[in-house]
Amino acid sequence: MKTATILDATVKAIRVTQADVVPVSIAAHEALTELNRFVGYPSLEIAEWDPTEGVHQPLHSERFPRKLLEALNGQVFLDDLCWPALHRDTRPKGWQDTDAFVDRGDSSLYQEFILPLGYREGIYLPLFHRERYVGMVTGNTDAALPPGEAEKAALTALAPALGEFLFRTRERRARKEADGALLLDADLHLTSFEPEQSQNTAELIRAVLLRTWPTRGQVSRFAIWPDASEVPLRVRVERARRGAGDFYVSWRRGPMPAGLSRRQVEVVTGIVEGLPNTEIADRLFMSPRTVSKHVEHILVKLGVPNRSSVTRLAMIDGVYLLGHPALSTPI
């Protein structure tokens, strides 16, 4: 394929990814249309990696059999022997490229889902954004020939634009679900944040992570309740499966679940940290009897029978004031 053709396809794909007003399904369809100009595979899909669920979420697929689509985007693909072989590097690959590392006869994905559908070859393109794995393009064909060098060159040229598309898709979704987001590198340096006026919030969240993570481990869901605020910041941290470096942190301002008050959330935080009522009372300048009353109300509001259940729900829902000065042990 001529370099000019590859460049033309890349430019068109970039235009699609940058058009935030275009619905995701339409943008994904346009991206696959550009891909099929030079790969021509009977079935093709583009899927986003969801780091919180640990699965791929297909954004668009063309003539992809449902059974195979479910296998590729679910645990079957991630557990298969081909997964580490495909992820040895960022280059596009066909099944033949994995033969040096994986026996197809031992691949349940190939034997149980590829061959029964009449496919003999395929193509896999991992997609990245700033070294963070964000998704993939996969395709299948009944021909036994692997993708050629021209196809691989075209896919390599398009990969950055497609990675940008998947990242922007996730950002668009986050903007609907959150009030803001920030990116941190592996050393928790702030690399970007949005919206523009949220720098103080971004720096506050980063400061809490810098202060707490070295001793407490990486907490993925937590809350920060600034003194002057009537509602907390509810924070969510995600990391790429490959562990290459970036942390994607989103937040939103809103009430705690079950109508928990600020004082009750402070008590919940003490419960999560394993403190007895007497120590929670000392740290929050309350009487033990008041703390006991708060615990009773917390159990009723959350609909759970005991403190261990409170801890479990608190960590799942982020009802935990990470770095709260009244409850955190010295760092």
Salt bridges, closest charged atoms under 4 A:
ASP8 OD2 - LYS12 NZ 3.88
ASP8 OD2 - ARG37 NH1 3.40
ASP20 OD1 - ARG168 NH2 3.10
ASP20 OD2 - ARG175 NH2 3.50
GLU34 OE1 - ARG37 NH1 3.14
GLU48 OE2 - ARG170 NH1 3.00
GLU48 OE2 - ARG173 NH1 3.10
ASP50 OD1 - ARG170 NH2 3.61
GLU62 OE2 - HIS29 ND1 3.35
GLU62 OE2 - HIS60 NE2 3.83
GLU70 OE2 - ARG66 NH1 2.85
ASP89 OD2 - ARG91 NH2 2.83
ASP89 OD1 - LYS93 NZ 2.87
ASP97 OD2 - LYS152 NZ 2.92
ASP99 OD1 - ARG104 NE 2.93
GLU121 OE2 - ARG104 NH2 3.66
GLU164 OE1 - HIS129 NE2 3.21
GLU164 OE2 - ARG168 NH1 3.69
ASP185 OD2 - HIS189 ND1 3.23
GLU194 OE1 - ARG175 NH1 3.77
GLU203 OE1 - ARG206 NH1 3.89
ASP227 OD1 - ARG262 NH2 3.22
GLU238 OE1 - ARG170 NH2 2.40
GLU266 OE2 - ARG262 NE 3.87
GLU266 OE1 - ARG263 NH1 2.72
GLU266 OE2 - HIS324 NE2 3.10
GLU273 OE2 - ARG216 NH1 3.23
GLU279 OE2 - ARG283 NH2 2.81
GLU296 OE1 - LYS293 NZ 3.97
